[in-house]
Amino acid sequence: MTTPTMCDSLMIDRIRRSLGTETVGAHIYLFTAVGSTNAVLRDLARGGAVEGTVVMADGQTAGRGRAGRPWFSPPGVNLYVSTLLRPAIAPSAVPVFAFIASLALTDALAAESVKAAIKWPNDVVVDGRKIGGSLIEYAVCGSRLDYVILGTGVNLNVGADDLRAALSEEAEGATTLRAATGRDIDRNVFAARLLTEIERWYATYSAGGPGAILSAWRTRDVLRGRKITVGDGARAFAAQACGIDDDGCLLVEVAGRRDRVLSGAIRLAE
C-alpha cells in the first residue's frame, strides 16, 4: 500500500500559500478522516456557513460518487474536497452551474501538463480513463436555491496496486495524476489550484451566464459523436451521444430519434 510521508500531508497554511482566491477557501476545514466531505459541508451549510467555505479530508470512510456508488478514498494520497457556493440562480439552473466543477478540475490538470476531457455529466478522464469526478448536492428553500455543494475527488498519488486491490477489474478504467505525469504530485499545491479554478469558473458563470459554461464544457466533451450504452442491466440501451442541450441534459440518438437523458450510467461502447 502507498504510504504517505509528512511532506505529503495536507496543511491549510501550505494550501493558502498557493491559493489565488477572494471567496473560495476563505474558510477551510481540514480533517484527518470523515465519512464524506459533502456530508460535513452539508451540515455546515444548514448551520449558515458562508459562501466559499471548503471542507477537505485526508481520507474518507464513506465517500460516494453518482447514484450512491462508493468512491475509493484512501488516506494520504488523493484529494477529497467540497466547496459551498450560494449562487443567485433558480434551482432549475443547477445542472449547468454544476459543470463549473468539472471545468475547474480539467484546468487544474492542464496546469500539470495533462490534457483531460469530461464524460457527462461530471467525470473527468485522461486518455479515456477516469481520474476524478464531482458529486453535486443542493438545497432549496421554498422556490429559492439555498446552496450548492461541489464535491470533488481526484486520484493524485494513489498507487496502481492499491487501485487494483480496491476496484478489481474497474481499475482498468481508472488512472492517477502521478501515472499521467510520471512524478509525485504536491497535494497542497493541487488543492489550491483546484479551488482557484472553481472561483474563476464561478466568476465566468456570474459574468457570462450559463452560455459561457456550456460553450467551454462542449469543447471538452469526450462522448459527443461516439456510441454509448445508457443505463444498467436489462434496461440498458445503445445510442449515439449528440452532446448536451442548454439545460445540461445529455442528447442521444436512438433508431433515428433524438432523446434527452437526465440521469443514469453512461458507458462508451467502443
N, C-alpha and C positions, 0 to 999 in steps of 0.2 A: 504494500500500500504506500502511496505517496505520503511522505512525512513533511509537514510544513516546518520551516525554521523561523526564528524570530524576525528575520528580515522580511518574511512573507506576511507578517501579521498586519491585519487591517488596523489602522490607527487614525483617529479623527484629525489629529494635528497634521499628519502626513498627507491626508486627503486634502485638507484645506490649503496646503502649500501649492497644489496644482489646480485648485478649483477656480473657475472663472465665471462665477455666477453672482447675481444680486439677491435672488429669492430662493432658488432651489439649493438646498443644503445649508440654509441659514441655521436650521436646527437639524442636527443629525443625532440619531440614537443608534449606537453600535452595540450589538450583543454577541456574546460568545456563541450561543445557540438559542434558537427559538423554534416553535412549531413551524411557523411561516412568517416572513416579514410582512406579507399582506395582512395577516390576521392581527398582528401587533399594531400596524398603522391604522387599520380599520377602527380599533378601539380608541386610538389617539384622535382620529378624525371625529368620531362620535362625541368625544370629550372637548372638541373645539380647537384642535391643533391647527395652526396657521398653514396657509398655502406654502409649499416648498419644503415642508417637513419630510425628512428622509429617515427610513429605518433600514439598517443593514445588519447582517449577521454573518459570522464566520462559517456557520453551518445551520442547516435546517433539519428538523426531525420529521416534519410533515409537509414538506414542500409540495406544491401542486401546480400542474400545468392546466391546459384546457381540458374541459369535460371531467375535471376532478382527477385526472391521471397523476400518479406520483411523479415528482421531479427529483431526480438524483441530486442530493445536496450534501456532499461530503464536506467536512470542515477543513479550513486552511488552504484551499487550493483554487476555489472559484469565486464568483461574485453573486450575491443574492441581495437585491436592493429594491425597495419600494418607495415611490415618490408620491406625495399628496399634492394634488392640484385642485383648485376651485374655480374653473373657468365659468364665465358668464355665458353659458350656451344652453340650448334646450337638451333635454335627455336624449332626444332622437339624434342629436349630432354627435353623441359619444363614439359610435363606431369609427367615424372618420377622425375625430380628435385623437382617439387612441392610437392611430397609426404613428403619432409622433414618437412612440416608444421604440418601434422597430426602425424608424428612420434614424433616431439617435444612436441606436446600437450599431447600425451599419456604418455610420460616420465615425463612431468611436473605433470600430475595427479598421476602417480606412486609414485612420491616423497611425495604425500599426502596420500599414502597407499590406493590408489584407482586404481583398475585394469580396464583399458579401452581397447577397440578394435576399429578398423577402418572399416567403411562402405563405400565402394567405391563410389566416389573417395576420398572424404575428410571429411566425417562426423565422429566424434568421439563419441562413445557410451559407456555407462556404464550400464551393465545389460540390454542391448537391447534398452536403452532409450538415446536419443541424448543429449549430454552435451555441445557440441561445434562443430565447423567446420571452414573451411577455404575457402576463395574466392581468387582465384589466377588470377592476371592480368599480362600481359607482353606486351612489345613493341618491334618492330623490326625496325631496321634502315637498309634499303637495304636487304642484306641477313644475317645481323648480329643481334644478340639479344642485345637490348639496356639495358633492365632491367626486373626484375621480382618483383612483389609485392605480398607478402604473407600476406593476411588479415585474421586475426583470431578473432573469437568471442567465448567466453566460458561463460556459466552460472555458476556464483560463489555463490552469496548470495541472488539472487532474490527469493522472496517468492513464495510458491506454489499457493497461491491465486492470485498473480499477473500473474503468468504463465497461470492459468486457465482463467483469465479475458481477457488476450491478445490473447491466442491461441485457446480458446474454446476446442473442442474435441481433437485437436492436442496436447494439453498439456499432455495427457496421454502418449505420446511418447517422452516426454522431461523430463530432470532431471537437478539437480544442484549439484555443489560440496559440498555445505552445506548439502544438503539432503543425499549425499553419505557418508559424514564423521560425520554428527551429530554436527558440530560446525561451527562457523563463520570462514571465510577464509580471511586472510590478503591479500588484492588485490595487494599491493605493492610487497610483497614477491613473490606472484604467478607470477606477471608480470615479475619480474627479472628472475625467474626460467624458464619461457617460452622463454624469449629472449636468455638466456644462452643455452637452449636446441636447439634452432634454429641455433645458431652459431656452436654448437657441431655437429649437423647433416650436416650442410653446410661443415664443415671440413671433415666429413666422406665421403660425396659425392666427395669432391675435391681429397681425398686420394684414395678412393676405386672405384670411378665411380658409374654409375647407378646400377651396380650389388649389391653393398653394401646396397643401399637403397631398392632395390626390395626384397632382401633377408630378411631384417628386416620387411618391410611392410607386406610381406606374412605371417609372424608369427603372425600378429595382425589382419588379415583379418577375419571379422565376417561373411562374406557371403559365402565363399567357401564351396561347398557341400550342400548348402541349396536351397530350392525352393524360387524363387523370381518372382516378376512382374516387367516387364520393360516397361516404358512409361506410359502415361496417357490416359484416355478416351477410345475411340474406337480403338485407335492404340496400346493399351497395349497388351502385350502377356506374357504368363507364360514361365518360363525357370528354369534351374538349374544353379547356379553360379559355375564356374570352376576355379576361381582365376583370376589372371591378366597375360597378356603377357609381354614381355620385353619392350614394348612401353608404358606400363601403362594402356592399354585398358582392360576392363572387358571381360572375356571369359564366354560365356554361352552355354549351350546345349539345343537345341530345336528340339524335334522329332528326336533325334539321330544325329543331325548335330550340329557341334560346330561353333559358330559365335563370332564376336567381337562387343562389344558395345563401342562406342566412347563417347556418352553422353546420358543424359536422366534420368528421375526419376526412382529410383530403390526402391522397397519395398519388405520386406520379406513377403512371402505368408504363413508362418506358425509361 
